[in-house]
Amino acid sequence: MEVSRISSKGQVTVPKTIRQKLKLDVGDRVAFIEDNGRIVITKASILALRELQKEIGQEAENQGITEEDLQAELEKVREDMWNERKK
């Protein structure tokens, strides 16, 4: 467990071990998420990626696209990219 103080401006220093675990660098943005009465801090880019993944999944479901369909398309794209690199 890590502990930090809140400054008079409401600022908190994120302990080094936590910054390392989250791979936070100077200028990175963090998100605070409420989860069952707890507050979770995470790198904002990870949160954005999860939201995008959720939206894409919902859109695929709405269009009747299955996970197998996505996997097959991914394999095709990988093969096309591999063939392009060999040229």
Secondary structure, 3 states (H helix, E strand, C coil): CCCCCECCCCCECCCHHHHHHHCCCCCCCEEEEEECCEEEEEEHHHHHHHHHHHHHHHHHHHCCCCHHHHHHHHHHHHHHHHHHHHC
